[in-house]
């Protein structure tokens, strides 16, 4: 599930401490995730991951874990590249459609990372090589589902950020995506939470 932090808070009936344009606090985010998981009873395997964006603020990847008595989740914070600080000139950003672009980029990368080397991929060889290079840079040595999902979400975030640079909605230059992905840091694990 790809969802915006403010939308998740509204859906989970969690009043945010700040406005929608401001960063969603991790406390509000954890409360919203817990409420969502309890309200929508997703601990039966129907939902594995939540990719939560928050505009120009850090995104979060949530892995929903199945437990016999209650749901729990792992959460990672993923910093988003500040598009305004990279330029000496004032820059206009076009965020309409960026969330959809994050979702599409994440799914395309996840499909690529989940398939074997000899299978057909949606992404070009250049993008596949960049994902492989990023995997090594982050010190990822195994092909676990969490590592694939984190890398796929990072690629999706780079796609969404790159689409903000183009006036047309959900359109981006692959070169921009590669540059942004290269600058992204490894996700920070925030701990296991039991609901």
N, C-alpha and C positions, 0 to 999 in steps of 0.2 A: 504494500500500500504506500503510495507516495501522497503525502498530505502536507499542507502548510501548517506551521505551529499555531497560528491564530485560529485557523479552521478547526484543528484538533481540539484546542481549548473550548471553542464554542460547541463542538459536537459532544464533548465530554462534560459540558456544563461546569467548566472551571473558569472562574473570573480571573483574568490576568491582572497582575499588579501594574503593568505598564500598558501604553497604547499599542495598537497593532503595528505601528511603524517602528516601535522600539523593539529591542531584543527581548524575546520571551525568556523569563528566568528559568533556570534548570529546575527549581522547585515547582513552578507552574507546569513545566513540561512533564516532569515525573508524575505529578498529580493527574494531569490530563491523560497520560498513557495508562496509568493504573485504572482510572475511571472508565476509559474506553475499553480496556480489556475486561473489566468486570461487567460493564453495561452490555457489551456486544458478545460476551461469552465466546471469545476466540481461542480459548485454551484447548480446543479439540483438534488442533492441527490445521485449521482453516486459514490461519495467518502466520507466516514465518517471520516476515520482516516488515518494519515500518520505516520508510525513508522520509524524514521530517525536515522540511526546508523552513527558513526563517528570513527570507529576503537576503540582505547583505550580511546578515549575522550568521554565526556558525550553524551548520546543519547537524542533524543527529540521525544515526542509524540505530534502530532498535531490533534486536533479535528476540522474538517471542518464543519462550521455552515452554514445553509441555511438562506439566507436573500432575501427579495423581490428585493432589488435594487443592492445588491453586496454581494459577499462572504466575510466571515470573519472567523477567526480561533482562537482557544485557543491553547496555547502551554505550555508544561511542560518539564523541564529538568530532565533527569534521569542519575545520576552518575553511571559509570561502575566501577566495582571492578578492581583495579590495580593488575594484576596477577603477576607482577614481584616483587612487594614490599612484598608479602606474604612469600617469600622464602629467606633463607640465602644462598642457593646454586644458582649459575647461572642456569637459566631455559630457555629451548628452547620452544617457542610457535609456534603453527601450525595454523595460522588463515584461511587457505584455507577452504571454506565451512562454516565458522562461520556465515556469513550473512544468508545463507539458513537455518542454524540451528536456528537462531533467529526467522526467519519467521515461521518455523514449530513449534517451542516451543510456540510462541505467539498464533498461531491459535489453538493449542491443549489446551492451558490454557484458552483461550477465550471461546472455545466450552464448556469446563468444567464449567467455572464460569457462563456461560449464561444459563445452564440447571438446572433444578430442582434437588433436592437431590435424588429423586427416579428414575431418568433417567440414562441410561447407559453412562459412561464416557470413554474417551480415556486414561485418566491418572489414575495411581494407587491410591489406598486409601491413601497411605503415602503421595503422592504428593498433593492430594486434601486437606489433613489435614495440610500440610505445607502452602498451599495457604491460607487456613482459618486462620492459625496462623499469617501469614504475614498481612492479612486483618485487624486483630485485632491490631497488632503492629503499623500499619499505622493509626489507629483510624478510619477506614472505617466502618461506621454503616449502610449505605444503599447499595442496590444492583444496583446502577445506572450503565448505560452503560459505562460512563467515568471511574468510579472506576474499573470496570471489565477489561476494556481495559488497563488501567495503570498497574494493577497487572499482567495481561496477558503478556504485553510487558516486564515487569520486569522479569517474568519467562523466556520469550524468550531470553532476554539479558543474564540471568544466564546460559541458555542452550548454547548459542553461546560462552560465555566466557569459559565454561567448555569444549567445543569442541576444544578450542585452546590448551588445555592441552594434547590432544591425537594426536599422529602422523597421524592416519587415519582421512581423511576428514569427517566432520559432525558426528563424533562419540563422545560420552561423557559418563561419569559415573554419574548416577543419584545422588550419594552421593555428588559429586562435585557441581552439580546443587543446591542441597539443602543447602550446606554450603554457596555458593555464594549468593543465594537468601536471606538467613538469614542476610547477611551483607549489603544488599542494603537498602539505605535510601528511604524514601517516596519522590516521585517526587515533584519538586518545580514548582509551577505555575508561568509562566512568563507573563501572561496577555492576554487579548483579543486584536486581531489585525483585523482591517477592511481593506479589499482590495479595 
